[in-house]
Amino acid sequence: MVEAGRHVVVIGGTKGLGYEVARASVARGARVTITGRDEAAAKERAQDLGDLAVGAACELTDWDSIGRLFAGVDVVDHLVLTALDRDFNTIADFRPDDCARTSLMKTVGYATAVHEALPKFSDDASVVMFSGLSMWRPVPGSTTISMANSGIIGLVNSLAVEVPPVRVNAITPGVVAGTAAVDEADEVRRDWFEAMRRRTPAKRLPTTEDIVASVMLLLDCPGINGANLVVDAGMHLV
């Protein structure tokens, strides 16, 4: 469970949903390490969370960077992988280099993070990786992210049987209200998001608080392993 005395590592924890997961973990009394590409920025963000948090650098396309992160960690009770590059890419105007960078980060990078964390995992450790609903419900320009999110599910399935007793799960958020992806969307995406909200059975979008609560469930519950928890207010059904 996420509680006092436990250590939570959030890769991609300096902003967005990762930061909110880190904040919730600190509120429970857990020690938290948050990472970003820039070490100074990560440390500054950690200071905002209080004495239980530290910041560190980690670049998921730099294998040495990942190794250095975990070399400096004593134990990992929970590892949360939220880091994401929002590559707006379409087949019509496809940019292979941008696609390759983002795909590498969210597949090989995630797998490498688990590899480097293996010696540091506690006996009842758990991992949560962020996928996304775009693997089933593509958003305009989501070609890269749709592919990468699908890869996360295959990785979770493999790791769940390869690294026991460590539990490995995925969370698949839908379109999340209160995030930059929604609040700062261009007109095309904004109209698409609103159309999907109206079609969603719950007639609402999941919120940041919904996603954080769901991540905590996956971290806390020892009976959940190899699962993909979809938190989208039913959007995948329509």
C-alpha positions in Angstrom: 0.0 0.0 0.0 1.0 3.6 -0.4 1.5 4.7 3.2 4.1 6.1 5.6 7.5 4.5 5.3 6.9 3.4 1.7 8.8 4.8 -1.3 7.0 5.7 -4.5 8.9 6.6 -7.7 7.0 8.6 -10.3 8.7 8.9 -13.7 7.2 11.8 -15.4 6.1 13.2 -12.0 6.9 16.9 -12.4 3.6 17.8 -14.0 0.1 16.7 -14.9 -1.3 13.4 -13.7 2.1 12.2 -12.5 2.5 15.1 -10.2 -1.0 14.6 -8.8 -0.1 11.0 -8.1 3.0 12.1 -6.3 1.0 14.7 -4.3 -1.5 12.1 -3.2 1.3 9.7 -2.2 2.9 12.4 0.0 -0.4 13.1 1.5 -0.5 9.5 2.7 2.9 9.9 4.3 4.9 8.0 1.7 8.4 9.1 0.5 8.3 10.1 -3.2 10.9 10.6 -5.9 9.6 12.5 -8.9 11.6 12.7 -12.2 11.8 14.9 -15.2 14.2 15.5 -18.0 15.6 18.6 -16.2 17.1 17.8 -12.7 16.8 21.4 -11.4 13.1 21.6 -12.4 12.4 18.2 -10.9 14.0 19.3 -7.6 12.1 22.5 -7.6 8.8 20.7 -8.1 9.7 18.3 -5.3 10.3 21.1 -2.9 6.7 22.2 -3.5 5.6 18.7 -2.2 7.5 19.1 1.0 10.2 17.2 2.9 9.0 13.7 1.8 9.7 14.4 -1.8 12.9 14.5 -3.8 13.5 15.3 -7.5 15.8 13.6 -9.9 16.6 13.6 -13.6 15.5 10.8 -15.9 15.3 10.7 -19.7 13.5 7.6 -20.9 15.4 7.5 -24.2 18.7 7.6 -22.4 19.4 4.2 -20.9 22.3 5.5 -18.7 20.0 8.2 -17.3 17.6 5.5 -16.2 20.4 3.5 -14.7 21.7 6.4 -12.7 18.2 7.1 -11.3 17.8 3.7 -9.8 21.4 3.4 -8.7 20.7 6.3 -6.4 17.5 4.8 -4.9 17.5 2.5 -1.9 14.2 0.7 -2.4 11.2 0.9 -4.7 7.8 0.0 -3.2 5.8 1.4 -6.1 6.9 2.6 -9.5 4.5 4.7 -11.6 5.3 5.4 -15.2 3.4 8.4 -16.6 6.0 10.1 -18.9 4.7 11.0 -22.3 5.6 13.1 -25.4 2.5 14.4 -27.0 3.5 13.8 -30.7 0.8 15.2 -32.9 1.3 13.0 -35.9 -0.9 11.8 -38.8 -0.2 9.3 -41.6 -1.0 12.0 -44.2 1.9 14.2 -42.8 3.8 11.5 -41.1 7.1 12.4 -39.3 8.9 9.1 -38.7 11.6 10.6 -36.4 9.1 12.2 -34.1 7.1 9.0 -34.0 10.2 6.9 -33.3 11.3 9.1 -30.4 7.9 9.0 -28.7 7.4 5.3 -29.3 10.8 4.5 -28.0 10.3 6.4 -24.8 6.9 4.8 -24.0 7.8 1.2 -24.9 11.6 0.6 -24.6 11.9 3.3 -22.0 9.2 2.0 -19.8 10.6 -1.6 -20.0 14.1 -0.3 -19.2 12.9 1.5 -16.1 11.4 -1.8 -14.8 14.6 -3.6 -15.7 16.7 -1.1 -13.7 14.3 -1.1 -10.8 14.3 -4.9 -10.4 17.1 -5.1 -7.9 15.5 -2.4 -5.8 11.9 -3.7 -5.7 10.5 -4.7 -2.3 8.8 -8.1 -1.9 5.4 -6.6 -2.3 6.3 -3.9 -4.9 4.0 -2.8 -7.7 4.2 -1.0 -11.0 1.6 1.1 -12.8 2.1 2.1 -16.4 -0.1 4.7 -18.1 -1.6 3.7 -21.4 -4.5 5.7 -23.0 -7.8 5.4 -24.6 -6.4 6.5 -28.0 -5.4 2.9 -28.7 -9.1 2.2 -29.1 -10.5 5.6 -29.8 -8.0 7.5 -31.9 -8.0 11.3 -31.5 -7.1 13.5 -34.5 -3.3 13.4 -34.7 -2.9 10.5 -32.3 -1.2 8.0 -34.7 2.0 7.7 -32.6 0.3 7.7 -29.3 -2.3 5.2 -30.4 0.5 2.8 -31.3 2.5 3.4 -28.2 -0.5 3.0 -25.8 -1.3 -0.4 -27.4 2.3 -1.4 -26.8 1.9 -0.7 -23.1 -0.8 -3.3 -22.7 1.4 -6.0 -24.2 4.3 -5.0 -22.0 2.1 -5.2 -18.9 0.9 -8.7 -19.8 4.5 -9.8 -20.3 5.9 -8.3 -17.2 3.1 -9.5 -14.9 4.2 -13.1 -15.6 7.9 -12.3 -15.8 8.7 -10.3 -12.6 6.6 -11.8 -9.7 6.1 -11.2 -6.9 6.1 -7.6 -8.3 2.6 -6.7 -9.5 2.4 -4.9 -12.9 -0.8 -3.1 -14.1 -1.9 -0.5 -16.6 -4.3 2.4 -16.3 -6.0 3.6 -19.4 -7.5 7.1 -18.8 -10.0 8.5 -21.2 -10.1 12.2 -22.0 -9.4 13.7 -18.7 -10.9 17.0 -17.7 -8.5 19.4 -16.0 -5.4 18.3 -17.9 -3.4 20.3 -20.4 -4.3 17.9 -23.2 -8.0 18.9 -22.8 -7.8 22.5 -21.4 -5.2 23.6 -24.0 -6.5 21.6 -26.9 -6.8 23.2 -30.4 -10.2 23.8 -31.9 -10.4 20.5 -33.8 -9.5 18.4 -30.7 -11.7 20.5 -28.4 -14.8 19.9 -30.6 -13.9 16.2 -30.8 -13.6 16.0 -27.0 -16.9 17.7 -26.5 -18.7 15.5 -28.9 -17.3 12.4 -27.1 -18.4 13.8 -23.7 -21.9 14.2 -25.0 -21.9 10.6 -26.2 -20.3 9.1 -23.1 -22.9 7.2 -20.9 -21.9 9.2 -17.8 -22.2 12.5 -19.8 -19.0 13.6 -18.1 -15.3 13.2 -18.5 -13.1 11.6 -15.9 -11.3 14.1 -13.7 -7.7 14.3 -12.4 -9.1 13.1 -9.1 -10.6 10.1 -10.7 -7.3 9.0 -12.3 -5.4 9.5 -9.0 -7.9 7.4 -7.1 -7.7 4.7 -9.7 -3.9 4.6 -9.6 -4.0 4.3 -5.8 -6.3 1.4 -6.2 -3.9 -0.4 -8.4 -1.0 0.3 -6.1 -2.9 -0.7 -2.9 -4.8 -3.8 -3.9 -2.6 -7.0 -3.8 -5.2 -8.9 -5.8 -4.9 -6.8 -9.0 -2.2 -8.0 -11.3 -1.8 -7.9 -15.1 -4.9 -5.7 -15.3 -5.7 -2.8 -17.5 -8.0 -0.4 -15.6 -10.0 1.8 -18.0 -11.1 5.1 -16.4 -13.1 6.9 -19.1 -16.7 7.2 -17.7 -17.7 4.6 -20.3 -16.4 6.4 -23.4 -15.0 3.2 -24.9 -18.5 1.8 -25.1 -19.8 4.3 -27.7 
